[in-house]
Amino acid sequence: MPSKKRKRSQFAKGDAADQEEPAHNSGLASTLVHLQAQSQTPQRTDDYKQKADIADDDTDNWTVVGRGGKKLKTNNYPTLVYADLHKQQSSIKINDLQSLILYCVADGTSPQWISVRHHFGVKKAVVLFVPGLERGMFDGSVPLESSGRTEQDVTLRNGAVPPIKEEVSQHVSSSVAVQKVNGVSQTSTSPDSYLPVRLAPDTLPDPLKPLSDCFEHLWPVKAPGDDQYAKVFSPLHAMLNAQIPKSQEQKAAEKARKGPKPVNNQQWVNKRTPVTSFVSSKEQLQEHDYVIHPAWFDTESQRAAEIKRRQETKQTSEFGWVDTHVPGIEAGNVPEQGIEQGSLSAGRTILAMDCEMCKTQEDGMALTRISLVGWDGEVVMDELVKPDKPITDYLTPFSGITAQKLNPITTTLLDIQKRLLDILTPRTILVGHSLESDLNALRLTHPFIVDTSILYQHPRGPPLKSSLKWLAQKYLNREIQKGHGTLGHDSVEDGRACLDLVKMKCEKGPEWGNSASTGESIFKRLSRTSRAGSGPVVDGGQGKTGAIIDHGSPEKNFGQMATISIGCNSDTEVVEGVKRAVLGDTDGALTPGGGVDFTWARMRELESLRRWSNNHRHDVIQMEDPANINGDGEPSSSELAAKVASTVSHIRNVHASLPPCTLLVVYTGTGDPRELARLQQIQRIFKREYKVKKWDELGVKWTDTEEQAMKRACREARKGLGFVTIT
């Protein structure tokens, strides 16, 4: 029996709102919001209502519903709505804020953590990076003068922000639990810990109250980093470096492929760089446990101190070590007339080295094979070596060495050292992967090293290192070490892989192999997005424009890809720069009429007052000497409150100046990084001293207690904040 048809009015009543958005743009958050659409209406400020009424007056927004062709108005004004039914499984990250921006003004996909109704109505996006604001200012642990709040007001909500409802404080005990792991107190949180908190003026200190007029929620935002190794990565790069969108064919191919996905950046612009630019510095060599060649030390006192250290660690000639005949670093320089124009080798001799080792009774690891490969890929040396101590393990699954191979061999380590001292001249650069192990087995030092484990950093940062097999598969699309675990490695094959990785780095440029090779500037991503009503960019259409406003000289780095960049000396100038970028110059002197589509700006005065930065020179978190961080120079509560009030006033000023339908995102990047930086500096001092001093002589000690404290400090430093709204 056929089902009864619904009346047209019944159909239109329930589905009119849903027909506004294309189906393929609906995310989980959008679906949950639509389920609540009839019972819950997003709250709007009076200013928003006024703008919504303006949008309603647009005759293009009429739609025909009901009997008799009666016309009813619909509102297409863009709106951000958070669904209470949507429980976050983790804190949102800076990349999630970026995805919201790209969804609204570029070609991004729908975010899963928030619903954006009528996102096609968003005309512009403005991002303010405001380091220095932190959660403690909202929960009272960082006092701001004249807050006028009671003890109950500063109760933590989920260990982060103040509650604005009575039931929230009752929920804290169940959502936050303190437990001990290996004797260290750790905080475990429930999914409620990741939820946004509504900003209510009566729960905020006076300097922060104006934020409630601009934003409805405070969002916990997790900064990029690695808790296990206590690393916090740049929140600037996390926002301004975007992943390159992939086609369905590329996604299917990567899904079917095993191992690391090959790099396929079609937008990459090569920047040929000579190999000499990638020679490791003395500090890099020390950090990666190389024995330093005497040529790196400028004075006799420095050389004497290094000789003393090597004597203590049994790394001198008395213990079979040799240094290549290089009197000084300048001895490796080649006159300009001796360098062919455009040469990547810069007149130097490049040799890739790889060694295989076995285990012996007394000396641990001993050399059993050495291979040298020239810049042209030809084998310069490939010799088996018999250790002078009895072998306990040939390590055949990895080295490929067996007793049968070594039995007829008479070549010794001393023979190899003599040959290398003749081959390695002051103009020779050694290339390899984690070469410190090979040079230790050879008991040899050389000043000019290019290490592919340093050139191509691990995705999670040091001290982790990517394997040569992984790098070859990802960047060279080559399978090596197929005999790993069975027949062993081929040192010639490994040497050629290292050589090709270095050649690729020289061809592509210094940024190849880091996040820039798998991503692109957000400004470049926008430039490929056509404006509404214009043709595709490839067909002559105009792409979207962007601006960067920052202290100093923002035209460097990411500013190179922006349409305009404005340097400033104060946060007040930053605010004026944002207005100029968004609204445009009347005469079009710098900013085209109508302004740019995307603006990124940074306010730094609060960060500077709290000494979170190092003279405004670095994008990655770097701090001053740890001795000066521990409370010295900390601003008073009144000074901090005044600067917070000034910063919030700047944010409100920007908000008030934006035209309708502008997405405004404010993010703090990190929490307080000073304790983490202090502990990291202590750890670096300890590692340097531990190599040359006895435990009782160490100036600082590093135990599991300090290790766990650094990891806790890292977790705290990664607790950032975010605010989003549409004007």
ZARODO-454757 format. One line per 3 residues: for each residue x, y, z of C-alpha. Coordinates in pm, whole numbers, plus 50000, padded with zeros to 5 digits. Each point is the difference from the previous one (the first is absolute). Layout:
X Y Z | ...
END
This chain:
50000 50000 50000 | 50160 50333 49901 | 50093 50229 50287
49822 50327 50049 | 50177 50303 49853 | 50096 50284 50230
49857 50338 49928 | 50235 50253 49851 | 49972 50219 50307
50096 49709 50224 | 50303 49926 49786 | 50117 50362 49986
49947 50059 50371 | 50247 49738 50112 | 50252 50002 49717
50039 50357 49883 | 50301 50067 50220 | 50170 49678 49903
49974 50081 49630 | 50223 50302 50042 | 50327 49804 50022
50142 49754 49749 | 49977 49647 50134 | 50364 49918 49953
50109 50279 50237 | 49820 49862 50304 | 50222 49880 50281
49921 49823 50326 | 49959 50326 50188 | 49766 50132 49730
49785 49687 50016 | 49965 50025 50377 | 49909 50365 49979
49730 49932 49740 | 49851 49739 50232 | 49959 50277 50256
49899 50269 49755 | 49630 50011 50092 | 50053 49991 50375
50309 50218 50036 | 50076 50335 49834 | 50351 50141 50012
50032 50306 50220 | 50098 50322 49829 | 50114 50334 50127
49803 50312 49912 | 50267 50085 49747 | 49961 49659 49837
49618 50038 49987 | 50040 50332 49830 | 50228 49846 49738
49764 49707 49960 | 49714 50240 49933 | 50213 50167 49735
50049 49663 49836 | 49624 49934 50016 | 49935 50317 49803
50182 49853 49703 | 49733 49903 49750 | 50220 49719 49870
49921 49803 50315 | 49627 49948 49921 | 49880 49644 49953
49654 49866 49900 | 49832 49775 50258 | 49641 49912 50100
49679 50019 49805 | 49924 50274 49756 | 50361 50091 49940
50027 50189 50329 | 50349 50143 50044 | 50187 49964 50331
50343 50135 50088 | 50299 49783 50080 | 50325 50115 50159
50325 49909 49827 | 50228 50182 50245 | 50300 49780 50091
49990 49863 50353 | 50227 49800 50228 | 49811 49752 50217
50135 49750 50248 | 49791 49686 50059 | 49965 49893 50364
49944 49645 49875 | 50346 49997 49845 | 50248 49869 50256
50360 50078 49909 | 50233 49700 50008 | 50307 50221 50039
50094 50365 50023 | 49974 50192 49678 | 50335 50094 49850
50129 50301 49812 | 49960 49796 49682 | 49627 49976 50081
49979 50380 50015 | 50180 50008 49667 | 49752 49752 49851
49714 50228 50106 | 50164 50292 49820 | 50066 49802 49683
49642 49870 50002 | 49859 50351 50018 | 50224 50189 49757
50176 49733 49793 | 49950 49640 49888 | 50022 49821 50335
49766 49729 50126 | 49739 50044 50271 | 50145 50004 50354
49879 49729 50236 | 50020 50196 50325 | 49763 50286 49916
49714 50064 49760 | 50017 50280 49744 | 49663 50088 49852
50009 50175 49663 | 50379 50000 49992 | 49989 50132 49643
49882 50329 50151 | 50332 50059 50180 | 50176 50275 49807
50328 50041 50189 | 50205 49835 50275 | 50221 50167 50259
50234 49808 50233 | 50162 50161 50304 | 50291 49819 50164
50017 50127 50360 | 50267 49816 50204 | 50000 50089 50368
49635 49932 50075 | 49958 49672 50190 | 49741 49792 50182
50124 50108 50342 | 49867 50349 49936 | 49651 49855 49966
50014 49763 50298 | 50176 50238 50240 | 50333 49817 50032
50161 50298 49822 | 49854 50290 50201 | 49897 50317 49825
49955 50303 50222 | 49645 50112 50085 | 49844 49678 49883
49740 50026 50278 | 49938 49627 50001 | 49937 49766 50287
50171 49671 50074 | 49707 49817 49847 | 50045 50193 49675
50354 49872 49946 | 49907 49632 50034 | 50149 49817 49705
49771 49861 49738 | 50159 49683 49868 | 50334 50128 50129
50002 50286 49753 | 49737 50277 50014 | 49746 50139 50249
49648 49856 50016 | 49703 50211 49912 | 49740 49752 50115
49960 49834 50340 | 49977 49653 49854 | 50338 50043 49832
50189 50012 50330 | 49823 49682 50110 | 50117 49836 49678
50369 50083 50055 | 50063 49719 50245 | 49875 49741 49753
50167 50145 49690 | 50343 50065 50151 | 50177 49733 50200
50352 50007 50141 | 50190 49675 49986 | 50360 49896 50050
50198 49836 49725 | 50348 49886 50106 | 49966 50219 50303
49921 50313 49797 | 49664 50172 50033 | 49817 50023 49671
49663 50141 49908 | 49757 49791 49799 | 49705 50175 49844
49667 49899 49857 | 49871 50110 49657 | 49822 50287 50177
50341 50156 50059 | 50022 50082 49631 | 49668 50187 49982
49982 50376 49954 | 49891 50221 50289 | 49751 50281 49962
50147 50341 50084 | 49790 50174 50265 | 50099 50351 50117
49921 49930 50366 | 50263 49722 50014 | 50280 50188 49822
50255 50238 50152 | 49949 50361 49896 | 50277 50010 49735
49847 49699 49820 | 49632 50093 50015 | 49994 50174 49658
50074 49663 49839 | 49651 49882 50090 | 49860 50278 49779
50189 49862 49700 | 50002 49624 50051 | 49750 49750 50135
50242 49720 50096 | 50354 49943 50116 | 50150 49695 49828
50288 49792 50142 | 50251 49974 49712 | 50296 49763 50012
50327 50128 49861 | 50204 49773 49769 | 50271 49803 50174
50116 49667 50142 | 49932 49925 50366 | 50225 49694 50006
50308 50199 49902 | 49881 50326 50158 | 49991 50202 49679
49772 50290 49907 | 49992 50090 49631 | 49932 50335 49840
49635 50113 50024 | 50074 50249 49723 | 50092 49726 49752
49703 49792 50110 | 49766 50277 49885 | 50180 50134 49694
50121 49672 49849 | 49713 49806 49840 | 49987 49644 49872
49973 49970 49624 | 49659 49862 49900 | 50010 49660 49830
49785 49859 49723 | 49794 49687 50045 | 50248 49811 49783
50292 50106 50220 | 49815 49899 50316 | 49914 49660 49853
50361 49943 49891 | 50135 50091 50345 | 49748 49776 50169
50113 49704 49791 | 50368 50072 50057 | 50192 49857 50295
50254 50199 50195 | 50055 50378 49986 | 49818 50194 49732
50225 50155 49733 | 50022 50378 49983 | 49807 50138 49703
50003 50378 50032 | 49918 50137 49657 | 50003 50358 50129
50358 49979 50127 | 50243 50255 49856 | 50360 49876 49986
50276 50207 50159 | 50337 49858 49898 | 50240 50006 50294
50366 49889 50011 | 50081 49702 50219 | 50229 50213 50216
49688 50164 50147 | 49906 49668 50159 | 50331 49924 50173
49925 49949 50370 | 50124 50261 50244 | 50211 49916 50303
49693 50043 50222 | 49797 49761 49786 | 50279 49743 50007
50026 50028 50379 | 49625 49967 50038 | 50004 49678 49798
50294 49847 50192 | 50273 50035 49737 | 50362 50007 50111
50104 50350 49895 | 50300 50048 49768 | 50268 50241 50135
49947 50231 49700 | 49675 50122 50157 | 50183 50157 50298
50140 50347 49943 | 50229 50038 50300 | 50261 49780 50162
49810 50004 50328 | 49690 49862 49827 | 50203 49729 49831
50167 49909 50327 | 49663 49970 50173 | 49873 49773 49721
50314 49785 50017 | 49947 49960 50374 | 49639 49899 49942
50102 49746 49736 | 50264 49854 50229 | 49737 49945 50266
49773 49826 49747 | 50284 49800 49839 | 49967 50169 49660
50363 50103 49939 | 50283 49853 49796 | 50103 49790 50299
49680 49805 49949 | 50028 49971 49622 | 49820 50324 49895
50119 50216 49708 | 49904 50348 49876 | 50000 50087 49630
50267 50247 49886 | 49793 50319 50014 | 50184 50288 50174
49694 50227 50021 | 49646 50053 49876 | 50118 50263 49753
50217 49733 49832 | 49687 49858 49839 | 49911 50324 49821
50023 50000 49621 | 50078 50326 49812 | 49708 50134 49800
50190 49961 49673 | 50033 49631 50079 | 49624 49949 50030
49798 49936 49688 | 49695 50226 49977 | 49691 49827 50133
50198 49706 50135 | 49829 49822 50289 | 50326 49849 50123
50159 50349 50022 | 50339 49865 49895 | 50014 49751 50288
50054 49624 49986 | 49685 49824 50124 | 50024 49643 50131
49711 49801 50144 | 50106 49755 50271 | 49826 49702 50154
50143 49732 50228 | 49893 49664 50138 | 50098 49883 50346
50005 49689 50217 | 50032 49937 50375 | 50332 49906 50158
50096 49885 50348 | 50169 50313 50131 | 49939 50298 49773
49626 49960 49945 | 49935 50094 49635 | 50279 49947 49746
50031 50084 49631 | 49945 49717 49750 | 49924 50187 49675
50045 50352 49867 | 49864 50147 49675 | 50072 50338 49843
49793 50130 49707 | 50092 50309 49794 | 49773 50286 49895
49949 49826 49665 | 49882 49679 50172 | 50318 49803 49921
50149 49783 50274 | 50326 50147 50135 | 50060 49737 50270
49822 49682 50105 | 50206 49790 50240 | 49940 49728 50255
50190 50045 50326 | 50100 49737 50255 | 49979 50119 50364
50303 49936 50219 | 49780 49865 50282 | 49795 49677 49998
49652 50050 49853 | 49707 49905 50222 | 49718 50093 49760
50030 50067 49626 | 49659 50177 49998 | 49937 49830 49664
49627 50095 49978 | 50106 50365 49993 | 50362 50008 49879
49991 49712 49754 | 50340 49893 50135 | 50071 49632 50066
50301 49803 50127 | 50052 49857 49651 | 50035 50351 49855
50252 50118 50260 | 50216 49688 50028 | 50226 50078 49698
50016 50375 50077 | 50328 50146 50129 | 49913 50372 49979
50000 50165 50343 | 49858 50320 50142 | 50348 50155 49994
50024 49932 49626 | 49666 50172 49939 | 50099 50301 50211
50319 50050 49799 | 49808 49991 49673 | 49734 50242 50129
50263 50250 50114 | 50119 50011 49639 | 49650 50018 49849
49842 50256 50237 | 50152 50341 49922 | 49907 50340 50146
49757 50047 49709 | 49824 49667 50053 | 49645 49992 50139
49878 49673 50148 | 49635 49912 49948 | 49814 49733 50195
49710 49909 50225 | 50077 50027 50374 | 50369 50003 49910
50108 50028 50363 | 49958 49621 50029 | 50212 49933 49689
50274 50241 50108 | 50007 49848 50349 | 50053 49657 49844
50275 50148 49781 | 50145 50192 50298 | 50035 50300 49773
49894 50365 50004 | 49938 50238 49709 | 49867 50357 50025
49774 50012 49694 | 49691 49782 50045 | 49661 49998 49826
49769 49771 50197 | 49668 49910 49837 | 49848 49922 50342
50055 50369 50082 | 49901 50135 49657 | 49669 49810 50003
49868 50038 50351 | 49756 49753 50149 | 49635 50119 49969
49983 50015 50381 | 50328 50184 50029 | 50328 49916 50176
50127 49794 50173 | 49808 49758 49775 | 50162 49911 49667
49843 49861 49685 | 50152 49680 49865 | 50180 50008 49667
49757 49741 49866 | 49704 50226 50087 | 50163 50310 49846
50083 49815 49678 | 49646 49872 49970 | 49840 50337 50072
50223 50239 49805 | 50169 49778 49739 | 49709 49759 49953
50261 49727 50028 | 50006 49674 50192 | 50334 49927 50168
50117 49757 50267 | 49768 49730 49872 | 50219 49746 50174
49951 50164 50341 | 49962 49728 50262 | 50107 49719 49762
50288 50061 49759 | 50105 50338 50141 | 50062 50343 49849
50207 50099 49700 | 50229 50285 50107 | 50051 50115 49640
49624 50021 49949 | 49962 50194 50325 | 50280 50239 49901
49836 50076 49666 | 49667 50060 50171 | 50165 50254 50233
50165 50166 49702 | 49671 50027 49810 | 49824 50144 50305
50266 50271 50025 | 49980 50073 49627 | 49623 50036 50030
50044 50239 50292 | 50244 50206 49793 | 49758 50014 49706
49685 50070 50201 | 50141 50237 50260 | 50053 50018 50378
49629 49972 50084 | 49960 49671 49815 | 49946 49712 50238
49821 50196 50272 | 49634 50099 50029 | 50032 50240 49705
50055 49710 49760 | 49672 49833 50097 | 49807 50324 50041
49984 50353 49867 | 49943 50351 50123 | 49636 50073 50078
50040 50312 49784 | 50096 49784 49704 | 49701 49774 50066
49771 50305 49994 | 50156 50132 49680 | 49873 49687 49821
49645 50057 50127 | 49788 50203 49761 | 49785 50285 50122
49623 49974 49992 | 49872 50087 49654 | 50340 49971 49831
50135 49722 49786 | 50252 49737 50104 | 50342 50137 50085
50164 49788 49731 | 49772 50161 49741 | 50097 50351 50092
49772 50043 50299 | 50121 50190 50303 | 50105 49797 50303
49934 50108 50356 | 50245 50233 50168 | 50165 50001 50341
50189 50230 50235 | 50242 49947 50288 | 50045 50264 50271
50269 49952 50262 | 50269 50172 50202 | 50327 50041 49818
50031 49889 49637 | 49719 49757 49914 | 50085 50003 49630
50245 49716 50070 | 49901 49632 50021 | 49621 49969 49971
49969 50368 49909 | 50164 49926 49666 | 49683 49824 49886
49756 50260 50136 | 49852 50266 49774 | 50105 50271 50243
50208 50007 50319 | 50002 50279 50256 | 50276 50038 50258
49911 50155 50335 | 50170 50122 50317 | 49707 49966 50242
49670 49821 50045 | 49819 50326 49926 | 50166 50006 49659
49901 49634 49953 | 49634 50094 50056 | 50024 50282 49747
50174 49765 49758 | 49716 49747 50031 | 49743 50269 49928
50198 50114 49700 | 50034 49646 49866 | 49635 49906 50052
49835 50322 49886 | 50256 50106 49739 | 50159 50334 49917
49775 50261 49847 | 50274 50081 49749 | 50115 49640 49965
50354 50101 50103 | 50081 49667 50167 | 49678 49808 50052
49761 49969 49704 | 49653 50146 50032 | 49773 49774 50200
50293 49850 50190 | 50142 49649 49996 | 49813 49676 50062
50221 49859 50278 | 50200 50186 50264 | 50241 49858 50257
50140 50226 50272 | 50199 49958 50320 | 49991 50206 50319
50320 49970 50202 | 49996 50253 50283 | 49839 49766 50255
50240 49723 49900 | 50292 50241 50043 | 49884 50121 50342
49975 49642 50125 | 50342 49914 49846 | 49860 49716 49793
50212 50093 49699 | 50366 50064 49929 | 50013 50358 49875
49726 49928 49744 | 50248 49830 49773 | 49882 49639 49992
49678 49837 49893 | 50075 49677 50184 | 49980 50024 50380
50344 50100 50124 | 50075 50151 50336 | 50269 50197 50175
50254 49858 50244 | 49821 49771 50245 | 50154 50176 50295
49806 50312 49910 | 49668 49826 49936 | 49919 49872 50345
49793 50293 50114 | 50247 50283 49935 | 49842 50280 49801
49647 49862 50031 | 49754 50291 49964 | 49787 50096 50297
49631 49916 50004 | 49909 50360 49923 | 50246 50019 49709
49874 49673 49861 | 49637 50106 50039 | 50066 50327 49820
50171 49827 49708 | 49728 49733 49979 | 49735 50274 49997
50191 50179 49723 | 50032 49679 49795 | 49630 49916 50043
49917 50356 49899 | 50200 49951 49679 | 49811 49676 49927
49667 50175 50058 | 50110 50290 49780 | 50077 49759 49716
49666 49823 50052 | 49806 50327 49984 | 50173 50109 49679
49930 49685 49798 | 49732 50004 49732 | 49701 49763 50028
50051 49634 49913 | 50365 49995 50109 | 50137 49697 50181
50217 50107 50297 | 50232 49746 50162 | 50218 50082 50301
50248 49743 50128 | 50274 50015 50265 | 50221 49726 49860
50127 49857 50329 | 49975 50021 50375 | 50291 50123 50213
50318 49851 49844 | 50253 50138 50248 | 50024 49702 50235
50040 49764 49706 | 50274 50220 49851 | 50180 50017 50336
50001 49622 50040 | 50107 49947 49638 | 50297 50231 50055
50098 49809 50315 | 49981 49675 49807 | 50227 50137 49726
50256 50112 50260 | 49986 49661 50167 | 50059 49813 49672
50304 50212 49919 | 50153 49962 50347 | 49918 49631 50032
50230 49916 49709 | 50309 50153 50163 | 49935 50002 50377
49938 49752 50276 | 49657 49993 50167 | 50124 50178 50313
50154 50278 49789 | 49687 50081 49802 | 49864 50351 50036
49644 49876 49947 | 49843 49658 50048 | 49740 49838 49778
49798 49713 50138 | 49660 49848 49938 | 49851 50267 50225
50115 50278 49767 | 49899 49794 49696 | 49642 49961 50125
49988 50367 50102 | 50101 50099 49645 | 49726 49784 49851
49742 50158 50231 | 50127 50345 49903 | 49963 49903 49634
49636 49898 50051 | 49932 50332 50169 | 50180 50195 49729
49781 49839 49734 | 49677 50126 50159 | 49898 50289 49780
49673 50184 49950 | 49785 50097 49704 | 49702 50222 49925
49789 49998 49683 | 49711 50210 49876 | 49842 50144 49686
49937 50372 50010
END
